[in-house]
């Protein structure tokens, strides 16, 4: 990904330090030692990290008062997901079947011929928790004085025909009918000393 970033944005990245390492709490502690931030963010990363709870705690400590911590598209821990009921289970079965047919390679070329993945997911997924990420560590921060700016739970929509259909053709009718499998969370550090 750092190669893609450099290729796409070239000289725009000259003011940034790009670090390509296996992320863990100890490395982040070393990299952020003595530094403070107004914004810490990540997209679909926590579920790849073995020590994500420790990482969140450490990153929270690096925030300036009023600073934001924002994580998006994390799979919710299976115990925290809304359990389906028979209508949504039936709809999910229909969705899964339609999606499996519409994602056949020859049909994908018809519906979105220009969409090409830059990489294979198997090349990226060094470690992935199948049980998802608990929102508990964020809630602990909220009890310690962080303000929850938003906490959104929503359904997984990854490279699927149904996602394409919802976003392009039925945007005004879109709603999550299959339960919540992802979350996005934004917390703000209290401006007053804790």
CNS distance restraints for C-alpha pairs under 8 A (distance, minus, plus):
assign (resid   1 and name CA) (resid   5 and name CA) 6.12 0.50 0.50
assign (resid   2 and name CA) (resid   6 and name CA) 6.21 0.50 0.50
assign (resid   2 and name CA) (resid  18 and name CA) 6.86 0.50 0.50
assign (resid   2 and name CA) (resid  20 and name CA) 7.10 0.50 0.50
assign (resid   3 and name CA) (resid   7 and name CA) 6.08 0.50 0.50
assign (resid   4 and name CA) (resid   8 and name CA) 6.02 0.50 0.50
assign (resid   5 and name CA) (resid   9 and name CA) 5.97 0.50 0.50
assign (resid   5 and name CA) (resid  10 and name CA) 7.55 0.50 0.50
assign (resid   6 and name CA) (resid  10 and name CA) 4.81 0.50 0.50
assign (resid   6 and name CA) (resid  11 and name CA) 7.77 0.50 0.50
assign (resid   6 and name CA) (resid  13 and name CA) 6.79 0.50 0.50
assign (resid   9 and name CA) (resid  13 and name CA) 6.48 0.50 0.50
assign (resid  10 and name CA) (resid  14 and name CA) 7.68 0.50 0.50
assign (resid  13 and name CA) (resid  17 and name CA) 7.90 0.50 0.50
assign (resid  23 and name CA) (resid  27 and name CA) 6.47 0.50 0.50
assign (resid  23 and name CA) (resid  28 and name CA) 7.06 0.50 0.50
assign (resid  23 and name CA) (resid  49 and name CA) 7.03 0.50 0.50
assign (resid  24 and name CA) (resid  28 and name CA) 6.37 0.50 0.50
assign (resid  24 and name CA) (resid  49 and name CA) 6.82 0.50 0.50
assign (resid  24 and name CA) (resid  50 and name CA) 7.53 0.50 0.50
assign (resid  24 and name CA) (resid  51 and name CA) 6.50 0.50 0.50
assign (resid  24 and name CA) (resid  52 and name CA) 7.77 0.50 0.50
assign (resid  24 and name CA) (resid  55 and name CA) 6.96 0.50 0.50
assign (resid  25 and name CA) (resid  29 and name CA) 6.06 0.50 0.50
assign (resid  25 and name CA) (resid  51 and name CA) 6.56 0.50 0.50
assign (resid  25 and name CA) (resid  52 and name CA) 7.59 0.50 0.50
assign (resid  25 and name CA) (resid  54 and name CA) 6.12 0.50 0.50
assign (resid  25 and name CA) (resid  55 and name CA) 4.78 0.50 0.50
assign (resid  25 and name CA) (resid  58 and name CA) 7.19 0.50 0.50
assign (resid  26 and name CA) (resid  30 and name CA) 6.30 0.50 0.50
assign (resid  27 and name CA) (resid  31 and name CA) 6.17 0.50 0.50
assign (resid  28 and name CA) (resid  32 and name CA) 5.99 0.50 0.50
assign (resid  28 and name CA) (resid  55 and name CA) 7.42 0.50 0.50
assign (resid  28 and name CA) (resid  58 and name CA) 7.86 0.50 0.50
assign (resid  28 and name CA) (resid  59 and name CA) 7.97 0.50 0.50
assign (resid  29 and name CA) (resid  33 and name CA) 5.84 0.50 0.50
assign (resid  29 and name CA) (resid  58 and name CA) 6.80 0.50 0.50
assign (resid  32 and name CA) (resid  36 and name CA) 7.52 0.50 0.50
assign (resid  32 and name CA) (resid  62 and name CA) 7.17 0.50 0.50
assign (resid  35 and name CA) (resid  62 and name CA) 6.66 0.50 0.50
assign (resid  36 and name CA) (resid  62 and name CA) 4.91 0.50 0.50
assign (resid  36 and name CA) (resid  63 and name CA) 5.58 0.50 0.50
assign (resid  36 and name CA) (resid  64 and name CA) 5.81 0.50 0.50
assign (resid  37 and name CA) (resid  62 and name CA) 6.02 0.50 0.50
assign (resid  37 and name CA) (resid  63 and name CA) 4.87 0.50 0.50
assign (resid  37 and name CA) (resid  64 and name CA) 5.66 0.50 0.50
assign (resid  37 and name CA) (resid  67 and name CA) 6.87 0.50 0.50
assign (resid  38 and name CA) (resid  63 and name CA) 5.84 0.50 0.50
assign (resid  38 and name CA) (resid  64 and name CA) 5.60 0.50 0.50
assign (resid  38 and name CA) (resid  65 and name CA) 7.98 0.50 0.50
assign (resid  38 and name CA) (resid  66 and name CA) 7.32 0.50 0.50
assign (resid  38 and name CA) (resid  67 and name CA) 4.24 0.50 0.50
assign (resid  38 and name CA) (resid  68 and name CA) 6.14 0.50 0.50
assign (resid  39 and name CA) (resid  63 and name CA) 7.12 0.50 0.50
assign (resid  39 and name CA) (resid  67 and name CA) 5.67 0.50 0.50
assign (resid  39 and name CA) (resid  68 and name CA) 4.86 0.50 0.50
assign (resid  39 and name CA) (resid  69 and name CA) 5.89 0.50 0.50
assign (resid  39 and name CA) (resid  70 and name CA) 7.63 0.50 0.50
assign (resid  40 and name CA) (resid  59 and name CA) 7.28 0.50 0.50
assign (resid  40 and name CA) (resid  63 and name CA) 7.61 0.50 0.50
assign (resid  40 and name CA) (resid  68 and name CA) 6.36 0.50 0.50
assign (resid  40 and name CA) (resid  69 and name CA) 4.80 0.50 0.50
assign (resid  40 and name CA) (resid  70 and name CA) 6.24 0.50 0.50
assign (resid  41 and name CA) (resid  69 and name CA) 5.77 0.50 0.50
assign (resid  41 and name CA) (resid  70 and name CA) 4.58 0.50 0.50
assign (resid  41 and name CA) (resid  71 and name CA) 5.46 0.50 0.50
assign (resid  42 and name CA) (resid  46 and name CA) 7.84 0.50 0.50
assign (resid  42 and name CA) (resid  70 and name CA) 6.55 0.50 0.50
assign (resid  42 and name CA) (resid  71 and name CA) 4.83 0.50 0.50
assign (resid  42 and name CA) (resid  72 and name CA) 6.51 0.50 0.50
assign (resid  43 and name CA) (resid  71 and name CA) 5.72 0.50 0.50
assign (resid  43 and name CA) (resid  72 and name CA) 4.86 0.50 0.50
assign (resid  43 and name CA) (resid  73 and name CA) 5.98 0.50 0.50
assign (resid  43 and name CA) (resid  74 and name CA) 7.37 0.50 0.50
assign (resid  44 and name CA) (resid  71 and name CA) 7.54 0.50 0.50
assign (resid  44 and name CA) (resid  72 and name CA) 6.14 0.50 0.50
assign (resid  44 and name CA) (resid  73 and name CA) 4.95 0.50 0.50
assign (resid  44 and name CA) (resid  74 and name CA) 5.06 0.50 0.50
assign (resid  44 and name CA) (resid  75 and name CA) 7.95 0.50 0.50
assign (resid  45 and name CA) (resid  49 and name CA) 7.12 0.50 0.50
assign (resid  45 and name CA) (resid  74 and name CA) 7.16 0.50 0.50
assign (resid  46 and name CA) (resid  52 and name CA) 5.68 0.50 0.50
assign (resid  46 and name CA) (resid  74 and name CA) 6.75 0.50 0.50
assign (resid  46 and name CA) (resid 133 and name CA) 6.99 0.50 0.50
assign (resid  47 and name CA) (resid  52 and name CA) 7.48 0.50 0.50
assign (resid  47 and name CA) (resid  74 and name CA) 6.65 0.50 0.50
assign (resid  47 and name CA) (resid  75 and name CA) 7.02 0.50 0.50
assign (resid  47 and name CA) (resid 127 and name CA) 7.85 0.50 0.50
assign (resid  47 and name CA) (resid 128 and name CA) 5.50 0.50 0.50
assign (resid  47 and name CA) (resid 129 and name CA) 5.45 0.50 0.50
assign (resid  47 and name CA) (resid 132 and name CA) 6.12 0.50 0.50
assign (resid  47 and name CA) (resid 133 and name CA) 5.76 0.50 0.50
assign (resid  48 and name CA) (resid 125 and name CA) 7.08 0.50 0.50
assign (resid  48 and name CA) (resid 126 and name CA) 7.04 0.50 0.50
assign (resid  48 and name CA) (resid 127 and name CA) 4.85 0.50 0.50
assign (resid  48 and name CA) (resid 128 and name CA) 4.40 0.50 0.50
assign (resid  48 and name CA) (resid 129 and name CA) 6.44 0.50 0.50
assign (resid  49 and name CA) (resid 127 and name CA) 6.80 0.50 0.50
assign (resid  49 and name CA) (resid 128 and name CA) 7.28 0.50 0.50
assign (resid  50 and name CA) (resid 127 and name CA) 7.73 0.50 0.50
assign (resid  51 and name CA) (resid  55 and name CA) 6.31 0.50 0.50
assign (resid  52 and name CA) (resid  56 and name CA) 6.15 0.50 0.50
assign (resid  53 and name CA) (resid  57 and name CA) 6.40 0.50 0.50
assign (resid  53 and name CA) (resid 137 and name CA) 6.05 0.50 0.50
assign (resid  54 and name CA) (resid  58 and name CA) 6.19 0.50 0.50
assign (resid  55 and name CA) (resid  59 and name CA) 6.06 0.50 0.50
assign (resid  56 and name CA) (resid  60 and name CA) 6.05 0.50 0.50
assign (resid  56 and name CA) (resid 137 and name CA) 7.29 0.50 0.50
assign (resid  56 and name CA) (resid 138 and name CA) 7.85 0.50 0.50
assign (resid  57 and name CA) (resid  61 and name CA) 6.55 0.50 0.50
assign (resid  57 and name CA) (resid 137 and name CA) 7.61 0.50 0.50
assign (resid  58 and name CA) (resid  62 and name CA) 6.82 0.50 0.50
assign (resid  59 and name CA) (resid  63 and name CA) 6.88 0.50 0.50
assign (resid  60 and name CA) (resid  69 and name CA) 7.23 0.50 0.50
assign (resid  60 and name CA) (resid 189 and name CA) 7.76 0.50 0.50
assign (resid  63 and name CA) (resid  67 and name CA) 5.34 0.50 0.50
assign (resid  63 and name CA) (resid  68 and name CA) 7.17 0.50 0.50
assign (resid  63 and name CA) (resid  69 and name CA) 7.88 0.50 0.50
assign (resid  63 and name CA) (resid 189 and name CA) 6.93 0.50 0.50
assign (resid  64 and name CA) (resid 189 and name CA) 7.27 0.50 0.50
assign (resid  65 and name CA) (resid 189 and name CA) 5.44 0.50 0.50
assign (resid  65 and name CA) (resid 190 and name CA) 5.69 0.50 0.50
assign (resid  65 and name CA) (resid 191 and name CA) 4.33 0.50 0.50
assign (resid  65 and name CA) (resid 192 and name CA) 6.82 0.50 0.50
assign (resid  65 and name CA) (resid 193 and name CA) 7.47 0.50 0.50
assign (resid  66 and name CA) (resid 188 and name CA) 5.82 0.50 0.50
assign (resid  66 and name CA) (resid 189 and name CA) 4.95 0.50 0.50
assign (resid  66 and name CA) (resid 190 and name CA) 5.66 0.50 0.50
assign (resid  66 and name CA) (resid 191 and name CA) 4.76 0.50 0.50
assign (resid  67 and name CA) (resid 188 and name CA) 5.59 0.50 0.50
assign (resid  67 and name CA) (resid 189 and name CA) 5.42 0.50 0.50
assign (resid  68 and name CA) (resid 186 and name CA) 6.80 0.50 0.50
assign (resid  68 and name CA) (resid 187 and name CA) 5.65 0.50 0.50
assign (resid  68 and name CA) (resid 188 and name CA) 4.47 0.50 0.50
assign (resid  68 and name CA) (resid 189 and name CA) 6.39 0.50 0.50
assign (resid  69 and name CA) (resid 185 and name CA) 8.00 0.50 0.50
assign (resid  69 and name CA) (resid 186 and name CA) 5.55 0.50 0.50
assign (resid  69 and name CA) (resid 187 and name CA) 5.21 0.50 0.50
assign (resid  69 and name CA) (resid 188 and name CA) 6.38 0.50 0.50
assign (resid  70 and name CA) (resid 184 and name CA) 7.56 0.50 0.50
assign (resid  70 and name CA) (resid 185 and name CA) 5.78 0.50 0.50
assign (resid  70 and name CA) (resid 186 and name CA) 4.30 0.50 0.50
assign (resid  70 and name CA) (resid 187 and name CA) 6.55 0.50 0.50
assign (resid  71 and name CA) (resid 184 and name CA) 5.64 0.50 0.50
assign (resid  71 and name CA) (resid 185 and name CA) 5.41 0.50 0.50
assign (resid  71 and name CA) (resid 186 and name CA) 6.47 0.50 0.50
assign (resid  72 and name CA) (resid 183 and name CA) 6.47 0.50 0.50
assign (resid  72 and name CA) (resid 184 and name CA) 4.10 0.50 0.50
assign (resid  72 and name CA) (resid 185 and name CA) 6.38 0.50 0.50
assign (resid  73 and name CA) (resid 182 and name CA) 5.66 0.50 0.50
assign (resid  73 and name CA) (resid 183 and name CA) 5.68 0.50 0.50
assign (resid  73 and name CA) (resid 184 and name CA) 5.70 0.50 0.50
assign (resid  74 and name CA) (resid 132 and name CA) 7.49 0.50 0.50
assign (resid  74 and name CA) (resid 133 and name CA) 6.71 0.50 0.50
assign (resid  74 and name CA) (resid 182 and name CA) 5.30 0.50 0.50
assign (resid  74 and name CA) (resid 183 and name CA) 5.38 0.50 0.50
assign (resid  74 and name CA) (resid 184 and name CA) 6.63 0.50 0.50
assign (resid  75 and name CA) (resid 132 and name CA) 4.83 0.50 0.50
assign (resid  75 and name CA) (resid 133 and name CA) 5.86 0.50 0.50
assign (resid  75 and name CA) (resid 181 and name CA) 5.74 0.50 0.50
assign (resid  75 and name CA) (resid 182 and name CA) 4.35 0.50 0.50
assign (resid  75 and name CA) (resid 183 and name CA) 6.36 0.50 0.50
assign (resid  76 and name CA) (resid  80 and name CA) 6.34 0.50 0.50
assign (resid  76 and name CA) (resid  81 and name CA) 6.28 0.50 0.50
assign (resid  76 and name CA) (resid 131 and name CA) 7.80 0.50 0.50
assign (resid  76 and name CA) (resid 132 and name CA) 4.94 0.50 0.50
assign (resid  76 and name CA) (resid 133 and name CA) 5.10 0.50 0.50
assign (resid  76 and name CA) (resid 134 and name CA) 6.11 0.50 0.50
assign (resid  76 and name CA) (resid 135 and name CA) 7.28 0.50 0.50
assign (resid  76 and name CA) (resid 180 and name CA) 7.86 0.50 0.50
assign (resid  76 and name CA) (resid 181 and name CA) 5.52 0.50 0.50
assign (resid  76 and name CA) (resid 182 and name CA) 5.19 0.50 0.50
assign (resid  76 and name CA) (resid 183 and name CA) 6.08 0.50 0.50
assign (resid  77 and name CA) (resid  81 and name CA) 6.67 0.50 0.50
assign (resid  77 and name CA) (resid 131 and name CA) 5.34 0.50 0.50
assign (resid  77 and name CA) (resid 132 and name CA) 3.96 0.50 0.50
assign (resid  77 and name CA) (resid 133 and name CA) 4.61 0.50 0.50
assign (resid  77 and name CA) (resid 134 and name CA) 4.84 0.50 0.50
assign (resid  77 and name CA) (resid 135 and name CA) 7.62 0.50 0.50
assign (resid  78 and name CA) (resid 131 and name CA) 5.43 0.50 0.50
assign (resid  78 and name CA) (resid 132 and name CA) 6.16 0.50 0.50
assign (resid  80 and name CA) (resid 134 and name CA) 7.33 0.50 0.50
assign (resid  81 and name CA) (resid 179 and name CA) 7.49 0.50 0.50
assign (resid  81 and name CA) (resid 180 and name CA) 5.83 0.50 0.50
assign (resid  81 and name CA) (resid 181 and name CA) 6.13 0.50 0.50
assign (resid  82 and name CA) (resid 179 and name CA) 5.86 0.50 0.50
assign (resid  82 and name CA) (resid 180 and name CA) 5.92 0.50 0.50
assign (resid  83 and name CA) (resid 179 and name CA) 7.10 0.50 0.50
assign (resid  84 and name CA) (resid  88 and name CA) 5.81 0.50 0.50
assign (resid  84 and name CA) (resid  89 and name CA) 5.91 0.50 0.50
assign (resid  84 and name CA) (resid 178 and name CA) 7.39 0.50 0.50
assign (resid  84 and name CA) (resid 179 and name CA) 6.32 0.50 0.50
assign (resid  85 and name CA) (resid  89 and name CA) 5.96 0.50 0.50
assign (resid  86 and name CA) (resid  90 and name CA) 6.06 0.50 0.50
assign (resid  87 and name CA) (resid  91 and name CA) 6.25 0.50 0.50
assign (resid  88 and name CA) (resid  92 and name CA) 5.94 0.50 0.50
assign (resid  88 and name CA) (resid 177 and name CA) 6.44 0.50 0.50
assign (resid  88 and name CA) (resid 178 and name CA) 5.63 0.50 0.50
assign (resid  88 and name CA) (resid 179 and name CA) 7.51 0.50 0.50
assign (resid  89 and name CA) (resid  93 and name CA) 6.23 0.50 0.50
assign (resid  89 and name CA) (resid 178 and name CA) 7.41 0.50 0.50
assign (resid  90 and name CA) (resid  94 and name CA) 6.36 0.50 0.50
assign (resid  91 and name CA) (resid  95 and name CA) 6.02 0.50 0.50
assign (resid  91 and name CA) (resid 177 and name CA) 7.76 0.50 0.50
assign (resid  91 and name CA) (resid 178 and name CA) 7.11 0.50 0.50
assign (resid  92 and name CA) (resid  96 and name CA) 5.96 0.50 0.50
assign (resid  92 and name CA) (resid 178 and name CA) 5.84 0.50 0.50
assign (resid  93 and name CA) (resid  97 and name CA) 6.26 0.50 0.50
assign (resid  94 and name CA) (resid  98 and name CA) 6.19 0.50 0.50
assign (resid  95 and name CA) (resid  99 and name CA) 5.91 0.50 0.50
assign (resid  95 and name CA) (resid 162 and name CA) 7.26 0.50 0.50
assign (resid  96 and name CA) (resid 100 and name CA) 6.05 0.50 0.50
assign (resid  97 and name CA) (resid 101 and name CA) 6.40 0.50 0.50
assign (resid  98 and name CA) (resid 102 and name CA) 6.06 0.50 0.50
assign (resid  98 and name CA) (resid 161 and name CA) 7.91 0.50 0.50
assign (resid  98 and name CA) (resid 162 and name CA) 7.89 0.50 0.50
assign (resid  99 and name CA) (resid 103 and name CA) 5.93 0.50 0.50
assign (resid  99 and name CA) (resid 160 and name CA) 6.22 0.50 0.50
assign (resid  99 and name CA) (resid 161 and name CA) 5.61 0.50 0.50
assign (resid  99 and name CA) (resid 162 and name CA) 6.37 0.50 0.50
assign (resid 100 and name CA) (resid 104 and name CA) 6.80 0.50 0.50
assign (resid 102 and name CA) (resid 107 and name CA) 5.93 0.50 0.50
assign (resid 102 and name CA) (resid 108 and name CA) 6.65 0.50 0.50
assign (resid 102 and name CA) (resid 160 and name CA) 7.97 0.50 0.50
assign (resid 102 and name CA) (resid 161 and name CA) 5.89 0.50 0.50
assign (resid 103 and name CA) (resid 107 and name CA) 6.48 0.50 0.50
assign (resid 103 and name CA) (resid 108 and name CA) 5.56 0.50 0.50
assign (resid 103 and name CA) (resid 160 and name CA) 6.79 0.50 0.50
assign (resid 103 and name CA) (resid 161 and name CA) 6.55 0.50 0.50
assign (resid 104 and name CA) (resid 108 and name CA) 6.07 0.50 0.50
assign (resid 105 and name CA) (resid 109 and name CA) 6.42 0.50 0.50
assign (resid 106 and name CA) (resid 110 and name CA) 6.80 0.50 0.50
assign (resid 107 and name CA) (resid 111 and name CA) 6.33 0.50 0.50
assign (resid 108 and name CA) (resid 112 and name CA) 5.83 0.50 0.50
assign (resid 108 and name CA) (resid 113 and name CA) 6.80 0.50 0.50
assign (resid 109 and name CA) (resid 113 and name CA) 4.32 0.50 0.50
assign (resid 109 and name CA) (resid 114 and name CA) 7.80 0.50 0.50
assign (resid 119 and name CA) (resid 123 and name CA) 7.01 0.50 0.50
assign (resid 119 and name CA) (resid 124 and name CA) 7.87 0.50 0.50
assign (resid 120 and name CA) (resid 124 and name CA) 7.10 0.50 0.50
assign (resid 121 and name CA) (resid 125 and name CA) 6.16 0.50 0.50
assign (resid 122 and name CA) (resid 126 and name CA) 7.86 0.50 0.50
assign (resid 129 and name CA) (resid 133 and name CA) 7.54 0.50 0.50
assign (resid 135 and name CA) (resid 139 and name CA) 6.44 0.50 0.50
assign (resid 136 and name CA) (resid 140 and name CA) 6.16 0.50 0.50
assign (resid 137 and name CA) (resid 141 and name CA) 6.41 0.50 0.50
assign (resid 138 and name CA) (resid 142 and name CA) 6.37 0.50 0.50
assign (resid 138 and name CA) (resid 185 and name CA) 7.97 0.50 0.50
assign (resid 138 and name CA) (resid 187 and name CA) 7.78 0.50 0.50
assign (resid 139 and name CA) (resid 143 and name CA) 6.37 0.50 0.50
assign (resid 140 and name CA) (resid 144 and name CA) 6.40 0.50 0.50
assign (resid 141 and name CA) (resid 145 and name CA) 6.58 0.50 0.50
assign (resid 141 and name CA) (resid 146 and name CA) 5.57 0.50 0.50
assign (resid 142 and name CA) (resid 146 and name CA) 4.41 0.50 0.50
assign (resid 142 and name CA) (resid 147 and name CA) 5.76 0.50 0.50
assign (resid 142 and name CA) (resid 148 and name CA) 6.45 0.50 0.50
assign (resid 142 and name CA) (resid 187 and name CA) 7.64 0.50 0.50
assign (resid 144 and name CA) (resid 194 and name CA) 7.66 0.50 0.50
assign (resid 145 and name CA) (resid 189 and name CA) 7.01 0.50 0.50
assign (resid 145 and name CA) (resid 190 and name CA) 5.78 0.50 0.50
assign (resid 145 and name CA) (resid 194 and name CA) 6.74 0.50 0.50
assign (resid 146 and name CA) (resid 187 and name CA) 6.12 0.50 0.50
assign (resid 146 and name CA) (resid 188 and name CA) 5.45 0.50 0.50
assign (resid 146 and name CA) (resid 189 and name CA) 4.66 0.50 0.50
assign (resid 146 and name CA) (resid 190 and name CA) 5.37 0.50 0.50
assign (resid 147 and name CA) (resid 187 and name CA) 5.47 0.50 0.50
assign (resid 147 and name CA) (resid 188 and name CA) 5.04 0.50 0.50
assign (resid 147 and name CA) (resid 189 and name CA) 6.47 0.50 0.50
assign (resid 147 and name CA) (resid 190 and name CA) 6.74 0.50 0.50
assign (resid 148 and name CA) (resid 185 and name CA) 7.70 0.50 0.50
assign (resid 148 and name CA) (resid 186 and name CA) 6.14 0.50 0.50
assign (resid 148 and name CA) (resid 187 and name CA) 4.57 0.50 0.50
assign (resid 148 and name CA) (resid 188 and name CA) 6.47 0.50 0.50
assign (resid 149 and name CA) (resid 185 and name CA) 7.75 0.50 0.50
assign (resid 149 and name CA) (resid 186 and name CA) 5.32 0.50 0.50
assign (resid 149 and name CA) (resid 187 and name CA) 5.35 0.50 0.50
assign (resid 149 and name CA) (resid 188 and name CA) 6.54 0.50 0.50
assign (resid 150 and name CA) (resid 184 and name CA) 7.77 0.50 0.50
assign (resid 150 and name CA) (resid 185 and name CA) 5.80 0.50 0.50
assign (resid 150 and name CA) (resid 186 and name CA) 5.35 0.50 0.50
assign (resid 150 and name CA) (resid 187 and name CA) 7.20 0.50 0.50
assign (resid 151 and name CA) (resid 183 and name CA) 7.08 0.50 0.50
assign (resid 151 and name CA) (resid 184 and name CA) 5.87 0.50 0.50
assign (resid 151 and name CA) (resid 185 and name CA) 4.57 0.50 0.50
assign (resid 151 and name CA) (resid 186 and name CA) 6.54 0.50 0.50
assign (resid 152 and name CA) (resid 183 and name CA) 5.42 0.50 0.50
assign (resid 152 and name CA) (resid 184 and name CA) 5.13 0.50 0.50
assign (resid 152 and name CA) (resid 185 and name CA) 6.40 0.50 0.50
assign (resid 153 and name CA) (resid 180 and name CA) 5.60 0.50 0.50
assign (resid 153 and name CA) (resid 181 and name CA) 7.06 0.50 0.50
assign (resid 153 and name CA) (resid 182 and name CA) 5.62 0.50 0.50
assign (resid 153 and name CA) (resid 183 and name CA) 4.28 0.50 0.50
assign (resid 153 and name CA) (resid 184 and name CA) 6.53 0.50 0.50
assign (resid 154 and name CA) (resid 176 and name CA) 6.57 0.50 0.50
assign (resid 154 and name CA) (resid 179 and name CA) 7.10 0.50 0.50
assign (resid 154 and name CA) (resid 180 and name CA) 4.49 0.50 0.50
assign (resid 154 and name CA) (resid 181 and name CA) 6.01 0.50 0.50
assign (resid 154 and name CA) (resid 182 and name CA) 5.28 0.50 0.50
assign (resid 154 and name CA) (resid 183 and name CA) 6.14 0.50 0.50
assign (resid 155 and name CA) (resid 176 and name CA) 5.97 0.50 0.50
assign (resid 155 and name CA) (resid 177 and name CA) 7.91 0.50 0.50
assign (resid 155 and name CA) (resid 178 and name CA) 6.45 0.50 0.50
assign (resid 155 and name CA) (resid 179 and name CA) 5.94 0.50 0.50
assign (resid 155 and name CA) (resid 180 and name CA) 4.57 0.50 0.50
assign (resid 155 and name CA) (resid 181 and name CA) 4.94 0.50 0.50
assign (resid 155 and name CA) (resid 182 and name CA) 5.78 0.50 0.50
assign (resid 156 and name CA) (resid 180 and name CA) 7.45 0.50 0.50
assign (resid 156 and name CA) (resid 181 and name CA) 5.66 0.50 0.50
assign (resid 156 and name CA) (resid 182 and name CA) 5.92 0.50 0.50
assign (resid 157 and name CA) (resid 162 and name CA) 7.82 0.50 0.50
assign (resid 157 and name CA) (resid 163 and name CA) 5.56 0.50 0.50
assign (resid 158 and name CA) (resid 163 and name CA) 7.10 0.50 0.50
assign (resid 159 and name CA) (resid 163 and name CA) 6.90 0.50 0.50
assign (resid 159 and name CA) (resid 164 and name CA) 7.70 0.50 0.50
assign (resid 160 and name CA) (resid 164 and name CA) 6.35 0.50 0.50
assign (resid 161 and name CA) (resid 165 and name CA) 6.06 0.50 0.50
assign (resid 162 and name CA) (resid 166 and name CA) 5.96 0.50 0.50
assign (resid 163 and name CA) (resid 167 and name CA) 5.97 0.50 0.50
assign (resid 164 and name CA) (resid 168 and name CA) 5.79 0.50 0.50
assign (resid 164 and name CA) (resid 169 and name CA) 7.72 0.50 0.50
assign (resid 165 and name CA) (resid 169 and name CA) 5.21 0.50 0.50
assign (resid 165 and name CA) (resid 170 and name CA) 6.36 0.50 0.50
assign (resid 166 and name CA) (resid 170 and name CA) 4.67 0.50 0.50
assign (resid 166 and name CA) (resid 171 and name CA) 5.49 0.50 0.50
assign (resid 166 and name CA) (resid 173 and name CA) 7.75 0.50 0.50
assign (resid 166 and name CA) (resid 174 and name CA) 5.83 0.50 0.50
assign (resid 167 and name CA) (resid 171 and name CA) 4.93 0.50 0.50
assign (resid 167 and name CA) (resid 174 and name CA) 7.50 0.50 0.50
assign (resid 170 and name CA) (resid 174 and name CA) 6.05 0.50 0.50
assign (resid 176 and name CA) (resid 180 and name CA) 7.63 0.50 0.50
assign (resid 190 and name CA) (resid 194 and name CA) 7.23 0.50 0.50
